[in-house]
Amino acid sequence: MANLALIDDHVLMRNGLSGLLEKLGHTVILEAGNGAELIDKLNPSNLPEIALLDVNMPVMNGYDTAIWLKEHYPGINVLALSMHDNETSIIRMIKAGARGYVLKDCDPLQLQSAINDVLSKGFYFSDIVNGKLIHAISSSDESNSSINFLANSSDKEISFLKYTCTELTYKEIADKMNISPRTVDGYRDALFEKLQIKTRVGLAIFAIKHGIVNPD
């Protein structure tokens, strides 16, 4: 079982989740209401293995907190918690360094699986990421995958892939690339087929994991 930090600005949610985590056999060694409070409470001699990190918080939100943890304590795995499953939120947290993303209303067994997978595999994305993408993420041959992709893709496809890691809509991406929305749809569908990926989130994860886009 894991030593955890729990960061959520809603006290009732935090208390309830803390009790659930204890029942699942984990130890909550630190609780905080936002990222700034977490930073103040971190003890370098007793660090959590996983930080369960709310995405939307005042003072210092989940995105900024994840980036700070990646820079100062990369050994702490971030598991994002959110009420929202929108693509923008998921992509931003992955770019910030989150190793998993779960919804607050998930089943306790799913939360347990997420914690276990982050500890054992280094990542957890549930149904957000399809099986073939998970295989690509866990593969040790990432550099070859990147080289193969770059060698077999057009400059426009690579440019489009990079834009998928932003908060731009597909229409806004089309405007940026000076092409039609239908052409953007064509690039998207071609990459879905080429990479065996089904979602924009999957494209973004592929780009980040293979160094095509550098996390912020």
Secondary structure, DSSP 8 states (H G I E B T S, - for coil): --EEEEE-S-HHHHHHHHHHHHHTT-EEEEEESSHHHHHHH--TTS--SEEEEESS-SSS-HHHHHHHHHHH-TTSEEEEEES---HHHHHHHHHHT-SEEEETTS-HHHHHHHHHHHHHTS-B-GGGS-HHHHHHHH-S-HHHHHHHHHHTS-HHHHHHHHHTTSS--HHHHHHHHTS-HHHHHHHHHHHHHHHT--SHHHHHHHHHHTTSS---
